[in-house]
Amino acid sequence: MVTAPAGATDSYAGLPDDDQHWQLTTIEGWRRYVDSVPMVPELLDRQSWNRLDDDQRFTYDEARLAHHARLLVVATPTIRKVITEGRRLSYLNRYAVSGRCGLIVSGVARTGKTTSLAQLGKTMEVIHRRRHPESPDDIPVLYITTPPAATPRMMAVELARFLGLPVPSRANITDIIEAVCGVCLDARTGLICVDEIHNISLTTRHGAETSDTLKYFSERIPATFVYAGLNVEREGLLSGTRGQQIAGRFSMIRTGAFARGHEWTALIATLEDSLRLHAHTPGTLTGLDGYLHQRTNGMIGSLLRLIRSAAIQAVIEGSEHITRADLDDIEIDVAAENARTGSRSA
């Protein structure tokens, strides 16, 4: 009897099938993300594939659909740069008693900011575990998302929520800050990732106070702070006296669209190599590099959505391949589609 390939029912080692979605902003979800080991489903040969019964084919296809929904994290130049700079700053900050350096990842939407931030955090957590194998309960990395119209208390609560600390509704911000700082010091926290930092506006009183609160955390916790957000300079995080303080302590990595060229084609080739489709002709997508650049404006987020969607459609409909016609039938994000419509009418 033909069976589905090993690991086909679970694309991530050690995680049950109904537990593959997790929040990075909780310690449980973050640890699952760090511990996850991508397993690429084996592509059966034609004879074995044809012999699968209905149940086996369903299991096999579900594994491939789950794989294509994620694909692999590609080590883009931006991801490599963020990881390198983050590690360098962590060494600079290790023995600093004040004025620790930080990093800002800034750019437009769909350029890989969140992925870069998460990959840096994952790298730093793995390094810490290797450095301190005797301390499995350490919390070397915190990952939070800035709430809309953030206030100091909201930001402190986000950090407490990641750590799993109870926050009574009547708890004042001082108590929350003391609890967070105490746990971080005991757990040797070395990196704090703050996504969606553009939700803090220094032009408002709450925004200015929230910025001050983050600065206070950075003085109390001997960790490297890394922010990621949309067009941080334009959103005002670096304006005024407070902005000048941030600009004086933080370096910046700007993300943007890929230019059409070798890196763009290599990115497409990596994604194409990871496909698990029975009738796909290798080289089809790299041969469409110009078309894919026009469709996505060179945005990695749009490219991933387009290729993932096409691969999922190929499995569901049974075509088992991706062609330009297949890609034409798929609509992705509004920004990319608006650019596509504009180029057609030009």
Buried (B, 14 or more C-beta within 10 A) or exposed (E): EBEBBEBBBBBBEEBEEEEBEBBBBBBEBBBBBBBBEEBBBBBBEEEBBEEBEEEBBEBBBBBBBBBBEBBEBBEBEBBEBBBEBBBBBBEEBEEEEEEBBBBBBBBBEBBBBBBBBBBBBBBBBBBBBEEEEEEEEBBBBBBBBBBEEBBBBBBBBBBBBBBEBEBEEEBEBEBBBEBBBBBBEEBBBBBBBBBBBBBBBBEBEBBBBBBBBBBBBBEBBBBBBBBBBBBBBEBBBBBBEBBEBBBEBBEBBBBEBBEBEEEBBBBBBBBBEBBBBBEBEEEBBBBBBEEBBBBBBBBBBBBBBBBBBBBBBBBEEEBBBBBBEBBEEBEBBEBBEEBBEEEEEE
